[in-house]
Amino acid sequence: MPSLVLLTGFSLIDRGRHCQLVMGPAGSGKSTFCATMMTHCQTTGRKVHLVNLDPAAEHFEYEPTIDIRELITLEDVMEELDYGPNGGLIYCLEFLLNNIDWLEEEVGTYDDDYLIIDCPGQIELYTHFPIMRRICNALTQWNMRICGVYCLESQFIEDKYKYFSGVMSAMSAMVNMEIPHINVMTKMDLVEGDYGNAKADDEEGEDEEDRKARRRRRRRQMEKALTKREIDRYLDPDPLLIAEEASAQLSQSNASPMDMKFQALNQAIVQLIDDYSMVSFIPLNITDEDSVEYVLSTIDNAMQYGEDLEPKEPDDKIEVE
C-alpha cells in the first residue's frame, strides 16, 4: 500500500516583494519603530529583514541583514574627505546611488521576504534632494512594493509651531517621494502617561526627586498641549491650531510690523495645509500590541501586502503507512 503524506498545516507566502521605508527627523523614533516592527512580525511568523541605509548608525536591537556600512561609512568620509556630518551623509547616499548594483545584489537574494529599511534622519534627503526618490525608483524596478513611513514624535505637539514644521516636512516628503505613504505619531506612550519608560532621557547627575520633578513638569506640559478633545486635532492636523496660537500672541502685545508679517506667514501656512489636506497621523504606542498591529496592517494595506498569497508547504510531514 502506498504511503500517504499528511501535511501538518499550511503557511501562506506572498509572491511579491515588499518593504517599509522608515523616514523622519533625527530622534523621532525610527530605529525603535523598526525594532518594534521586527519583533511583532517575527512573533506573528512573518519572515522579515532589517536593512540599514544610515551610514552613521552605531547600535541596533536587531543586526541588519543588509547594511550600507559594508559599502561606505560616514566616519571614513569625514576623515578622508574632510566633510562635515551633513555633507558626508549626502555623499554616502550619492555613493550608494553610484553603486546601486551593490544594493540590487543584496536585495536580490530575498525573493518573498518583507524588508524594513531604516533610513538616515537628515530631512533634506526626503524633502530637497532626489536621492531617496531615486532609491525608491530602483526598488520599484526590482519588483518591490514600497510604503513610506514618516515618523514624527509626539513631543512635537508641545510647541504648535514646531508641530506644524513637522507636518510640513511630512507633506514635503509625501510630495517628493511619490510612493504610498503613511505618517506615524511615535512615542504616544509618553502622551498616555508612561513618562518614565525611557531611562536614557534622565539627565546625568539627577537624583530620584529631580527625575520625578522633571517628569511632573513634562506631564503638565503635555496635559496643557493635549486634552481628549484636542488630540484628534493633532492626529488630523487642524490648521486653526497655529492660527489660534498666533492670534493669542498678538492679543497679548502691541503688534509690530514684524508681528504682522509673522501673522501673514502663519495664514499662508494654514492655507497651504488646508489646500493640500494630505497629512494625517496614526498614533503608535509601542507598549500596546493592538496599536502596533493597527499600524502594521495600515502599512500592509497601503502597499497591498497579502493580496498575492499562495499556500506554501511546511517542512514537517508525517508519513502514514
C-alpha positions in Angstrom: 0.0 0.0 0.0 1.5 3.3 -1.0 2.2 5.7 1.9 0.1 8.8 2.3 1.7 12.1 3.2 -0.3 14.3 5.5 0.7 18.0 5.8 0.6 19.2 9.3 -0.6 22.6 8.2 -0.2 25.3 5.6 1.5 28.6 5.8 0.9 31.4 3.3 3.6 33.1 1.2 3.2 36.4 -0.7 4.8 36.1 -4.2 5.6 39.8 -4.3 8.4 41.7 -2.5 7.5 44.4 0.0 9.4 46.9 2.1 8.8 49.7 4.5 10.9 52.8 4.0 11.1 54.3 7.5 11.9 58.1 7.4 11.7 61.1 9.8 13.8 63.6 11.6 16.6 62.6 14.0 15.3 61.4 17.3 11.8 60.7 16.0 12.0 57.0 17.0 12.8 55.4 13.6 15.1 52.8 15.0 12.7 52.0 17.8 9.9 51.8 15.3 11.9 49.3 13.1 12.8 47.2 16.2 9.1 47.1 17.2 8.0 46.1 13.8 10.7 43.4 13.6 9.6 41.9 17.0 5.9 42.0 16.1 6.5 40.4 12.6 8.6 37.7 14.0 6.1 36.9 16.7 3.4 36.5 14.1 5.6 34.3 11.9 6.3 36.7 9.2 9.8 36.5 7.6 11.3 39.9 7.9 14.7 41.5 7.5 16.2 44.8 8.7 18.0 47.0 6.1 20.2 49.8 7.3 20.7 52.8 5.0 22.2 55.1 7.6 26.0 55.2 7.2 26.3 56.9 10.6 24.3 54.3 12.6 26.0 52.7 15.6 23.6 50.5 17.6 20.8 48.2 16.6 18.5 46.0 18.6 18.4 43.6 15.6 21.5 43.1 13.5 20.8 44.4 9.9 20.7 41.8 7.2 21.8 44.4 4.7 24.0 47.3 5.9 25.2 50.3 3.9 28.2 50.4 6.3 29.6 47.4 4.5 29.8 49.7 1.4 30.7 53.1 3.0 30.6 54.7 6.4 30.2 58.4 7.4 33.2 58.2 9.6 35.5 57.2 6.7 34.1 60.0 4.5 34.5 62.7 7.2 38.1 61.5 7.8 39.3 61.1 4.2 37.4 64.0 2.5 37.3 66.3 5.5 33.5 66.7 5.2 31.1 67.7 7.9 28.4 65.2 9.1 25.6 66.6 6.8 27.7 66.8 3.7 29.3 63.5 4.5 25.9 61.8 4.8 24.7 63.2 1.4 28.0 62.0 -0.1 27.4 58.5 1.3 23.9 58.2 -0.2 25.1 59.5 -3.5 27.9 56.9 -3.4 25.2 54.3 -2.9 23.3 55.6 -5.9 26.5 55.4 -8.0 27.0 51.8 -6.8 23.3 50.8 -6.8 24.2 47.4 -8.2 25.6 46.6 -4.8 22.1 47.2 -3.2 20.4 45.3 -6.1 22.7 42.3 -5.4 22.0 42.4 -1.7 18.2 42.8 -2.1 18.0 40.3 -4.9 18.6 37.3 -2.5 15.2 37.9 -0.8 12.5 37.0 -3.2 9.5 36.6 -1.0 10.6 38.4 2.2 9.5 41.6 3.9 12.1 44.3 4.3 12.1 47.1 6.9 14.5 49.9 5.7 15.9 52.2 8.4 16.8 55.5 6.8 19.0 58.4 7.9 17.5 61.2 9.9 18.5 64.1 7.6 15.3 65.7 6.4 16.8 67.1 3.3 17.2 63.6 1.8 13.4 63.4 1.6 12.3 67.0 1.0 15.1 68.7 -1.0 17.3 66.2 -2.7 16.1 63.5 -5.1 18.4 60.8 -3.6 15.8 58.8 -1.7 13.3 59.1 -4.5 15.9 57.6 -6.9 16.5 54.7 -4.5 12.7 54.2 -4.4 12.6 54.1 -8.2 15.4 51.5 -8.2 13.5 49.4 -5.7 10.3 49.6 -7.8 12.3 48.5 -10.8 13.4 45.4 -8.8 9.7 44.5 -8.4 9.4 45.7 -4.8 6.2 47.3 -3.4 7.1 50.2 -1.1 5.4 52.1 1.7 6.9 55.2 3.1 6.6 55.6 6.8 7.3 59.1 8.1 7.8 59.2 11.9 7.1 62.3 14.0 7.5 62.1 17.7 4.6 63.1 19.9 6.6 65.7 21.8 6.4 68.0 18.8 2.9 68.9 19.9 4.2 70.7 23.0 5.1 73.5 20.6 2.5 74.2 17.9 5.0 76.0 15.6 7.4 73.0 15.9 4.5 70.6 15.3 3.4 72.4 12.1 7.0 72.4 10.8 6.9 68.6 11.3 3.6 68.5 9.4 5.0 70.5 6.5 8.2 68.3 6.3 5.9 65.2 6.2 3.9 66.8 3.4 7.0 67.7 1.5 8.3 64.1 1.8 5.0 62.8 0.5 5.1 65.1 -2.5 8.7 64.5 -3.2 8.9 60.7 -2.7 5.8 59.8 -4.8 5.2 56.5 -3.1 2.4 55.0 -1.0 2.9 56.8 2.3 1.6 56.9 5.9 2.6 59.2 8.8 3.1 57.8 12.3 2.9 59.8 15.5 5.5 57.9 17.6 6.1 57.8 21.4 2.4 58.0 22.2 3.1 56.0 25.3 4.5 59.3 26.7 1.3 61.2 25.9 -0.7 58.5 27.5 1.1 58.9 30.8 4.1 56.5 30.8 6.7 59.2 31.3 9.3 57.0 33.0 9.8 54.3 30.4 12.8 55.9 28.7 15.5 55.9 31.3 18.1 57.1 28.8 16.4 60.5 28.9 17.4 61.0 32.5 19.8 63.9 33.0 23.2 63.0 34.2 23.6 63.6 37.9 19.9 63.8 38.7 18.6 62.1 41.8 15.2 60.4 42.0 13.5 63.6 43.3 14.8 65.6 40.4 13.7 63.0 37.9 10.2 62.9 39.4 10.0 66.7 39.3 11.1 66.8 35.6 8.5 64.2 34.7 5.8 66.2 36.5 6.8 69.2 34.5 6.6 67.2 31.3 3.3 65.8 32.3 1.9 69.3 32.9 3.2 70.5 29.5 1.7 67.6 27.7 -1.6 67.9 29.5 -1.7 71.6 28.6 -1.0 70.8 25.0 -3.3 67.8 24.8 -6.8 67.2 26.1 -9.1 64.4 24.9 -10.9 66.9 22.8 -7.8 68.2 21.2 -5.8 65.1 20.4 -7.7 64.5 17.1 -6.7 68.0 16.0 -3.1 66.8 16.1 -3.6 63.4 14.5 -5.6 65.0 11.7 -3.8 68.4 11.6 -6.2 71.3 12.2 -4.7 74.4 10.6 -6.6 76.6 13.0 -4.3 75.5 15.8 -1.5 77.6 14.6 -3.8 80.5 13.7 -5.2 80.4 17.3 -1.7 80.4 18.7 -0.7 83.4 16.6 -3.8 85.4 17.4 -3.3 84.7 21.1 0.2 86.1 21.0 -0.8 89.2 19.0 -3.6 89.9 21.5 -1.0 90.0 24.4 1.2 92.7 23.0 1.1 95.6 20.6 1.6 94.2 17.1 4.7 95.4 15.4 5.3 95.3 11.6 7.3 92.1 12.2 4.5 90.6 14.1 2.1 91.3 11.3 4.4 89.7 8.8 4.7 86.7 11.1 0.9 86.5 11.2 0.7 86.7 7.4 3.2 83.8 7.2 1.1 81.8 9.6 -2.0 82.4 7.5 -0.2 81.3 4.4 0.9 78.1 6.1 -2.7 77.5 7.3 -3.9 77.9 3.7 -1.2 75.6 2.3 -2.0 72.8 4.7 -5.7 73.2 4.2 -5.4 73.2 0.4 -3.4 70.1 0.2 -5.2 68.3 3.1 -2.8 65.3 2.7 -1.3 64.8 6.1 -2.8 62.7 8.9 -1.1 60.7 11.6 -1.6 57.2 13.0 -0.7 57.1 16.7 1.8 54.4 17.8 2.2 53.2 21.4 4.9 50.5 21.3 3.7 49.1 24.6 0.3 48.3 23.1 0.2 45.3 20.8 -3.1 46.4 19.3 -1.6 49.8 18.4 1.4 48.1 16.8 -0.8 45.7 14.8 -3.0 48.5 13.6 0.0 50.5 12.3 1.4 47.4 10.6 -2.0 46.5 9.0 -2.3 50.1 7.7 1.1 49.8 6.1 0.3 46.4 4.6 -2.9 47.7 3.1 -1.1 50.7 1.6 1.2 48.5 -0.4 -1.3 45.7 -0.9 0.7 43.1 1.1 -1.1 39.8 1.2 -3.1 40.1 -2.0 -1.0 37.5 -3.8 -0.8 35.0 -1.0 -0.3 31.3 -2.0 -0.1 28.2 0.1 3.4 27.1 1.0 4.1 23.5 2.1 5.7 23.2 5.6 8.9 21.4 6.1 7.4 18.9 8.6 5.5 16.0 7.2 4.0 12.9 8.7 4.1 9.6 6.7 1.3 7.2 7.3 1.6 3.6 6.1 
